[in-house]
């Protein structure tokens, strides 16, 4: 069979399978992955994403996160994030995005499971809004409810990164659907088929906001409509 003109790697499993085959020299488009999953891949001697790869990660760009935080915080403008060792390397980029929006950025490190709630409680004493990054070491099936309950009791709104997080009790979430990410990945596939492959790691261009009106009301928040929020984000 002839070699494919372009390889599409779907999900972390597909990405790892393709990365484990160093003989592939065709353009590769990776999709439905997070930045943490991408960074965890073993890339061989160079330990960097190959030049012929393009990846559309699920993670929203940090300026978009901070624009949303600015939209919600009208007075005290303190934003917090819990990091694990896997995401701590993003701290300076996030802090820069917060500073550009006039926000004060705070964070705590969760290096072990038993540190989660103590670190969260310490952080909640400093912030008016908690952002949840897609970090499975911090946010997973076992931790989502304790995190939501602790933030709710403290009266601090939490912004999630998926519609399921909104349904679980986040005030709102910023996320991109598979259809939106898929369209962007399809553009990269078509470019590769035309002999103009794109290389690099890209955040999603299109996005959605989902709101939990019940939680928002109980926290005394008066939010714009989802359409208004989406229109005001970069």
C-alpha positions in Angstrom: 0.0 0.0 0.0 1.3 3.5 -0.7 2.3 5.6 2.3 -0.3 8.1 3.5 0.3 11.7 2.5 -0.6 12.9 6.0 -1.1 11.0 9.3 -3.9 12.1 11.7 -3.2 11.1 15.4 -6.4 11.3 17.4 -6.2 11.3 21.2 -3.3 10.7 23.5 -3.1 7.0 22.5 -3.0 7.7 18.8 -0.4 10.4 19.4 1.8 8.1 21.4 1.5 5.3 18.8 2.6 7.6 16.0 5.4 9.1 18.0 6.7 5.6 18.7 7.3 5.1 15.0 10.3 7.3 14.2 10.3 6.1 10.6 7.2 8.3 9.8 8.4 11.2 7.8 5.0 12.4 6.5 3.2 15.4 8.1 1.3 14.5 11.2 -1.7 16.3 12.6 -2.5 15.6 16.2 -5.9 16.4 17.7 -8.1 15.8 20.8 -5.1 16.1 23.2 -4.2 18.4 26.0 -0.9 20.3 26.3 0.0 18.1 29.3 -0.5 14.9 27.3 1.6 16.3 24.5 4.4 17.3 26.8 4.4 13.8 28.3 5.2 12.1 25.0 8.7 10.7 24.7 10.1 12.2 21.5 13.4 10.4 21.3 16.8 12.0 21.3 15.7 15.6 20.7 12.8 15.4 23.2 10.9 17.9 21.2 7.9 17.8 18.9 9.1 16.9 15.4 9.1 19.7 12.8 6.6 17.9 10.5 4.0 17.7 13.4 1.2 20.1 14.0 -1.1 19.7 17.0 -4.4 21.4 17.9 -4.5 21.1 21.7 -7.7 21.4 23.7 -6.2 24.0 26.1 -7.5 27.5 25.7 -4.9 30.2 25.2 -4.0 32.0 28.4 -4.9 35.5 27.2 -8.5 34.2 26.6 -8.6 32.7 30.1 -7.6 36.1 31.6 -9.9 38.1 29.4 -12.7 35.9 30.9 -11.5 36.5 34.4 -11.3 40.2 33.8 -14.9 40.1 32.6 -16.1 38.4 35.8 -14.0 40.4 38.3 -15.3 43.9 38.7 -13.5 44.9 41.9 -11.0 42.6 43.7 -9.0 41.1 40.8 -7.2 38.1 42.3 -7.0 35.0 40.2 -5.7 31.6 41.3 -4.7 28.3 39.8 -3.6 25.0 41.3 -0.6 23.5 39.5 0.9 20.0 39.6 4.5 19.4 38.7 3.2 18.6 35.2 1.8 22.1 34.6 4.1 24.3 36.8 6.2 25.1 33.8 3.3 27.1 32.4 3.2 29.4 35.4 5.2 32.3 34.0 3.2 32.4 30.8 0.0 32.5 32.7 1.2 35.2 35.1 2.2 37.3 32.1 -1.2 37.0 30.6 -2.8 37.9 34.0 -0.5 41.0 34.4 -1.4 42.2 30.9 -5.1 42.3 32.0 -4.3 44.0 35.3 -5.0 40.9 37.4 -3.1 39.7 40.4 -2.1 36.0 39.9 -1.7 33.5 42.7 -0.9 29.8 42.7 -0.2 26.8 44.8 1.6 23.5 43.9 -0.1 20.2 44.5 2.7 17.7 44.5 0.8 14.8 46.1 -2.9 13.8 46.4 -3.1 14.5 50.1 -1.9 18.1 49.5 -4.9 19.0 47.3 -7.4 20.4 49.8 -4.8 22.1 52.1 -3.3 23.8 49.0 -6.7 24.8 47.7 -7.8 26.2 51.0 -4.6 28.3 51.2 -5.2 29.6 47.7 -8.8 30.4 48.3 -7.8 32.8 51.1 -6.0 34.9 48.5 -8.2 34.9 45.4 -11.7 35.9 44.2 -11.7 33.5 41.2 -10.3 30.0 40.7 -9.3 28.8 37.2 -9.1 25.1 36.5 -6.5 24.1 34.0 -6.9 20.7 32.2 -4.4 19.0 34.5 -5.4 15.4 35.3 -3.1 15.4 38.3 -5.2 18.1 39.9 -8.6 17.8 38.2 -9.9 14.3 37.8 -13.0 12.2 38.7 -11.8 11.7 42.3 -11.0 15.4 42.9 -13.6 17.4 41.0 -16.4 17.2 43.7 -14.0 18.0 46.6 -12.7 21.0 44.7 -16.1 22.3 43.8 -17.5 21.8 47.3 -14.5 23.6 48.9 -14.7 26.5 46.5 -18.4 26.8 46.8 -18.2 26.9 50.6 -15.6 29.6 50.4 -17.9 31.6 48.1 -15.3 31.6 45.3 -16.5 31.0 41.7 -14.6 28.3 39.7 -14.1 28.5 36.0 -13.8 25.0 34.4 -12.4 23.8 31.1 -15.2 21.5 29.9 -19.0 21.4 29.7 -19.0 18.5 32.1 -17.2 20.7 34.7 -20.0 23.2 34.3 -22.6 20.5 34.8 -20.8 19.3 37.9 -20.9 22.7 39.5 -18.4 25.2 38.0 -20.0 28.6 37.6 -19.0 28.5 33.9 -16.5 26.8 31.7 -14.4 27.8 28.6 -14.0 25.0 26.2 -13.9 24.0 22.5 -16.1 21.3 21.0 -14.8 18.4 18.9 -16.4 20.0 15.9 -14.5 23.3 16.4 -11.2 21.6 17.0 -11.8 19.2 14.2 -12.4 22.0 11.7 -9.1 23.6 12.6 -7.3 20.2 12.3 -8.9 19.6 8.9 -7.4 22.9 7.7 -4.0 21.6 8.6 -4.7 18.3 6.9 -5.7 20.1 3.7 -2.7 22.3 3.8 -0.4 19.2 4.1 -2.2 17.5 1.2 -1.5 20.7 -0.9 2.2 20.4 0.0 2.1 23.3 2.6 2.2 21.5 5.9 1.9 23.5 9.1 4.2 22.8 12.0 3.7 23.8 15.7 1.4 23.6 18.6 -1.8 25.6 18.3 -4.6 26.4 20.8 -8.2 26.2 19.5 -9.4 29.2 17.6 -13.1 28.6 18.2 -14.6 28.1 21.6 -17.8 28.0 23.6 -18.8 29.2 27.1 -21.2 27.2 29.2 -22.8 28.7 32.3 -24.3 27.0 35.4 -27.0 29.6 36.2 -28.0 27.9 39.4 -24.5 28.1 40.9 -24.1 31.6 39.6 -27.3 32.8 41.3 -26.3 31.1 44.6 -23.0 32.9 44.6 -24.7 36.2 43.9 -23.2 36.6 40.4 -25.0 38.4 37.6 -23.4 37.1 34.4 -23.8 38.3 30.9 -25.3 35.9 28.4 -23.1 33.2 26.9 -23.3 35.0 23.6 -22.2 38.3 25.2 -19.3 36.6 27.0 -18.1 34.8 23.8 -18.3 38.0 21.8 -16.0 39.8 24.2 -13.2 37.1 24.4 -10.2 37.0 22.0 
